[in-house]
Amino acid sequence: MKRVIFSIWFTLVAVFAIAFSSFAEEAKPAGLNADEIKKALGLSIYLQGAYTYNFSNPDSGENRLRVFDHDANSFMLDLAQVVFVKDAPMNGVGYKVKLSAGETAKWIHSRGLGINDGDDPSKSDAFDLTEAYIDYLAPVGKGLKLRFGKYVTYFGAEVIEAKDNPNYSRSLLFNYAIPFTHTGLMASYSFTDQLSANLHIVNGWDNTSDNNKGKTVGLSVGYAPMEQLSMYFNTCYGPEQLDNNSNNRFLFDWVATIKPMKNLSLVLNVDYAKEEMGSHVEDVKWYGYAAIAKYDFNDRYSIAVRGEYFNDHDGVRTGIKQSMKEVTITPEIRLANGIILRPEYRHDWAEENTFDGHHDIMNKKSQDTIAFAVMYSW
């Protein structure tokens, strides 16, 4: 049934795009065009899918330690999005609404918004209200932005939509080290062209409805000392456990983007987290680091390489006490009309038996996959 509903969602998005294009053509005699109509609505549509082949051909059908691309040897239309956005003018109001559907929506689904199975995300809702917030740009200095609602996390070097990342698959750090979304308040201010800061008071990690009575406080500081270098220092602290207001979780995230030359971009990411488990129990922690390099040969072709290390020191993020690594190579072809093609090779390996063999579950220490992904933006 869920597959049928999901297919209907993709069909509706495609039909809406075609119908809107047709409407835009009919509106031309009245002096309107598609770009003007899209701009007025702040409308965009995004589709993302892939086929991922696992060399072990696991009977389980799972690519272990993956999130959005977890289906092995299968075609998967993993994300369809419709977005409406308006930037807030000075002393004015803006907004953003992002509706998502597909396998990706199941994994990013937050508590308190539809069906959310934290133990088995595949049973969660295939539809997600990923973002829904209101911005007010207060006339304070250069403009103090105040935000209320649900928005994607400010942590990490990657985002939910593959088109905005160098690689198709997400890193281990994005999957396991950080949250996906927050619900609450944010205040943002740019002191200079080089220095900015955001203050967050939210329900916590992936909670539209809070799971306790405490709140999580976060701070993000952006610093760009030169055109070729920008850095973000992100942190948060607060209780994240169900019905527990005293056991706090701390997360620090550092992201640096370096442009040593025009066609080459380097991204470095470090995460460290620690969580209290009670007065008589030792604190748990997880940490890792990643590096991504992307080179643009020209306007149409590029290649990205990612390498990373993640240590789930106490097994609280992946379910196994272990460290793991991965290397990913992703060529990219940018076609006309918003289409991006990405073939991708990825090798994962871990200290413990984590990956599936052909007939057995979690009896291997490594995993190799090849994916062919297609992304479309309108």
C-alpha positions in Angstrom: 0.0 0.0 0.0 2.8 2.4 0.9 4.5 1.8 -2.5 1.2 2.6 -4.2 0.8 5.8 -2.2 4.4 6.8 -2.9 3.9 6.2 -6.6 0.9 8.4 -6.6 2.9 11.1 -4.9 5.6 11.0 -7.5 2.9 11.0 -10.3 1.2 14.0 -8.7 4.5 15.9 -8.5 5.3 15.2 -12.1 1.7 16.1 -13.3 1.9 19.3 -11.3 5.2 20.2 -12.9 3.7 19.5 -16.4 0.5 21.3 -15.7 2.3 24.3 -14.2 4.6 24.5 -17.3 1.5 24.4 -19.5 -0.2 27.1 -17.4 2.9 29.2 -17.8 2.8 28.8 -21.6 -0.8 29.9 -21.6 0.0 32.9 -19.4 2.6 34.3 -21.8 0.1 36.4 -23.8 -0.8 38.1 -20.6 2.8 39.1 -20.1 3.7 36.4 -17.6 6.2 33.6 -18.0 7.2 30.5 -16.0 10.1 32.1 -14.3 7.9 35.0 -13.1 5.2 32.7 -11.8 7.7 30.5 -10.0 9.3 33.5 -8.5 6.0 34.9 -7.3 5.1 31.6 -5.6 8.6 30.8 -4.5 8.0 27.4 -6.0 10.5 24.6 -6.7 10.2 20.9 -7.3 12.8 18.2 -6.8 13.0 14.5 -7.7 15.8 12.1 -6.8 16.3 8.4 -7.5 18.9 5.7 -8.1 19.7 2.1 -8.6 22.3 0.8 -6.1 24.1 -2.5 -6.7 25.6 -4.4 -3.7 28.4 -6.7 -4.8 27.5 -9.2 -1.9 23.9 -9.5 -3.4 22.5 -9.8 0.1 19.2 -11.7 0.5 18.3 -9.1 3.2 18.2 -6.4 0.5 20.0 -4.0 2.8 23.0 -1.8 2.4 24.1 -1.7 6.0 25.1 1.6 7.6 23.3 3.5 4.9 20.2 5.6 5.5 18.6 7.1 2.4 20.2 4.6 0.0 19.7 1.5 2.1 18.0 -0.6 -0.6 20.4 -3.1 -2.2 20.1 -4.2 -5.9 16.9 -2.1 -6.3 15.6 0.9 -8.1 14.5 3.5 -5.6 12.7 6.8 -6.1 13.9 8.0 -2.8 12.8 11.7 -2.6 10.2 13.9 -4.1 9.9 17.5 -2.8 7.7 20.5 -3.3 9.0 23.8 -1.8 7.4 27.2 -1.3 9.7 29.9 0.0 9.7 33.7 0.4 12.7 35.6 1.9 11.8 38.1 4.6 12.4 41.8 3.7 13.6 44.2 6.3 10.8 44.6 8.9 8.8 42.0 7.0 7.8 38.4 7.1 9.1 35.4 5.1 8.4 31.7 5.1 9.4 28.3 3.9 7.3 25.1 3.5 9.0 22.0 2.3 7.0 18.8 1.7 8.9 15.5 1.2 7.9 12.0 0.2 9.7 8.7 -0.3 12.3 6.5 1.5 14.2 9.6 2.6 11.1 11.0 4.2 10.8 7.9 6.4 14.4 8.4 7.8 14.2 12.1 8.5 10.6 11.9 10.0 10.5 13.6 13.4 8.8 12.5 16.5 5.3 14.0 16.9 4.6 14.4 13.2 2.7 11.4 11.9 4.0 7.9 12.3 7.6 7.7 13.4 9.2 4.3 14.3 12.6 5.2 15.7 13.6 1.5 15.9 12.6 0.7 12.3 12.4 3.9 10.1 11.1 1.8 7.2 7.8 1.6 9.1 7.6 5.4 9.5 5.5 7.7 7.4 6.6 8.0 3.7 5.5 11.7 3.8 7.2 14.4 5.8 6.7 18.1 6.5 10.5 18.6 6.4 10.4 22.4 6.9 7.6 24.8 7.9 8.7 28.1 9.4 8.1 31.8 9.5 10.9 34.4 9.4 10.8 38.0 10.6 13.7 40.3 9.7 13.7 42.8 12.6 15.2 46.3 11.7 18.1 45.9 14.1 21.5 46.9 12.7 21.9 45.0 9.4 18.8 42.9 10.2 18.1 40.4 13.0 16.4 37.4 11.6 14.0 35.6 13.9 12.6 32.2 12.9 9.9 30.0 14.4 8.9 26.6 13.3 10.6 23.4 12.0 13.8 23.7 10.0 16.6 21.5 8.8 19.7 21.1 11.1 22.6 23.6 11.0 25.0 20.7 11.8 27.1 18.8 9.3 28.8 19.2 5.9 25.9 17.7 3.9 22.2 18.2 3.5 19.1 16.0 2.8 19.0 16.7 -0.9 21.7 14.9 -2.9 21.9 17.6 -5.5 23.4 20.0 -3.0 26.1 17.5 -1.9 29.2 16.5 -3.8 28.3 12.8 -3.4 25.0 10.9 -3.9 25.2 8.8 -0.7 25.4 10.5 2.6 28.4 10.3 5.0 28.4 8.2 8.2 28.6 11.5 10.1 25.5 12.8 8.5 23.7 9.5 9.0 24.7 8.9 12.7 26.5 11.8 14.3 24.0 14.6 14.0 20.3 15.4 13.9 18.3 16.0 10.8 15.8 18.7 11.9 14.9 21.0 14.8 11.6 22.6 15.9 11.7 25.8 17.9 13.2 29.3 17.7 16.3 30.7 16.0 17.8 34.2 16.0 20.4 35.0 13.3 22.6 38.0 12.9 25.5 38.9 10.6 27.9 41.2 12.4 30.2 41.7 9.4 30.7 40.1 6.0 33.1 37.7 7.7 31.3 36.9 11.0 27.8 35.7 11.8 26.0 33.8 14.6 22.8 31.8 15.1 21.2 31.1 18.5 18.7 28.1 18.7 16.2 27.1 21.4 14.6 23.9 20.2 12.8 20.7 21.2 16.0 18.8 20.5 17.0 16.2 17.9 14.3 15.4 15.4 11.4 16.2 17.7 8.5 18.2 16.4 6.8 17.3 19.7 9.3 17.2 22.6 10.0 13.8 24.2 10.7 15.5 27.6 10.2 18.8 29.4 13.7 20.2 28.7 14.9 22.3 25.8 18.1 22.1 23.8 20.1 25.3 23.3 22.4 25.6 20.3 24.9 28.1 18.9 26.4 28.4 15.4 29.2 30.8 14.6 30.3 31.4 11.0 33.6 32.9 10.2 35.0 33.6 6.7 38.4 35.3 7.0 39.0 35.3 3.3 37.1 34.4 0.1 38.9 31.0 -0.2 38.0 29.9 3.4 34.9 29.7 5.5 34.2 27.9 8.7 31.3 27.0 11.0 31.5 26.1 14.6 28.2 24.5 15.7 27.2 23.2 19.1 24.1 22.2 21.2 23.4 21.0 24.7 20.2 19.6 26.2 18.3 16.5 27.3 17.3 14.2 24.4 16.1 11.0 26.2 12.5 10.1 26.5 10.9 11.5 29.7 14.3 12.4 31.1 15.1 16.1 31.8 18.5 15.6 33.5 20.6 13.5 31.2 22.1 16.0 28.7 23.6 15.5 25.3 26.5 17.7 24.0 27.4 17.9 20.3 30.2 19.9 18.7 30.5 20.2 14.9 33.1 21.9 12.8 32.9 22.4 9.1 35.4 24.2 6.9 35.2 24.9 3.2 38.4 25.7 1.3 38.8 26.8 -2.3 42.6 26.5 -3.1 41.8 27.1 -6.8 38.8 28.1 -8.9 37.8 24.5 -9.9 38.7 22.7 -6.6 36.7 22.7 -3.4 37.7 20.9 -0.2 35.3 20.3 2.8 36.5 19.2 6.2 34.1 18.0 8.9 34.7 17.0 12.6 32.0 15.8 15.0 32.2 15.0 18.7 29.2 14.1 20.9 28.8 13.0 24.5 25.7 12.0 26.4 24.9 11.5 30.1 23.3 8.1 30.9 22.6 8.6 34.7 24.5 9.1 37.9 25.8 5.5 38.1 26.4 4.9 34.4 29.4 6.1 32.4 28.7 8.7 29.8 28.5 7.5 26.1 30.2 9.2 23.2 30.6 9.1 19.4 32.9 11.1 17.1 34.4 11.2 13.6 35.9 13.2 10.8 35.4 13.5 7.1 37.1 15.1 4.1 35.5 15.8 0.7 37.2 17.0 -2.4 35.4 18.1 -5.6 37.0 19.1 -8.9 35.0 20.8 -11.7 36.5 20.0 -15.1 34.0 22.4 -16.7 30.4 23.5 -16.4 29.1 20.0 -17.1 31.6 17.5 -15.6 33.1 17.1 -12.2 34.3 14.4 -9.8 34.1 14.2 -6.0 36.0 11.9 -3.5 35.0 11.5 0.1 36.8 9.7 2.9 35.8 9.5 6.6 36.1 7.8 9.9 33.3 7.3 12.5 33.7 5.8 16.0 30.5 4.6 17.7 32.5 4.2 21.0 29.6 2.7 23.0 27.3 1.4 20.2 24.5 4.0 20.9 24.3 5.2 17.3 24.7 2.1 15.1 23.9 -0.6 17.7 27.4 -2.0 17.7 30.5 -0.8 19.6 32.8 -0.2 16.7 34.7 2.2 14.4 34.0 2.3 10.7 35.3 4.0 7.6 34.2 4.6 4.0 35.6 5.9 0.7 33.3 7.2 -2.0 34.1 8.3 -5.6 31.4 10.2 -7.5 31.6 11.5 -11.0 28.9 14.0 -12.0 27.3 15.0 -15.3 25.1 18.1 -15.4 22.7 18.0 -18.3 20.4 20.7 -19.5 17.0 21.5 -17.9 18.1 20.7 -14.3 19.1 17.1 -14.7 22.1 15.7 -12.8 23.6 12.2 -13.3 25.9 10.6 -10.8 27.5 7.1 -11.0 29.1 6.3 -7.6 31.4 3.7 -6.1 31.5 3.3 -2.3 33.6 1.0 -0.1 32.6 0.7 3.6 34.5 -1.3 6.2 34.3 -1.7 10.0 35.9 -3.4 13.0 33.1 -5.8 13.6 30.8 -7.9 11.4 28.4 -5.3 10.3 27.5 -5.9 6.7 25.5 -8.7 5.1 26.7 -11.5 2.9 24.7 -13.2 0.2 22.7 -15.5 2.6 23.8 -14.4 6.1 23.1 -11.2 8.0 25.9 -9.1 9.5 28.7 -11.6 8.9 31.1 -9.3 6.9 33.4 -6.5 7.8 33.2 -4.7 4.4 30.7 -3.7 1.8 31.1 -2.5 -1.8 28.3 -0.8 -3.8 27.9 1.0 -7.1 25.0 3.4 -7.6 23.6 5.3 -10.6 21.6 8.3 -9.4 19.4 10.8 -11.3 18.4 14.2 -9.8 16.0 16.7 -11.3 15.3 20.2 -10.2 12.5 22.5 -11.5 
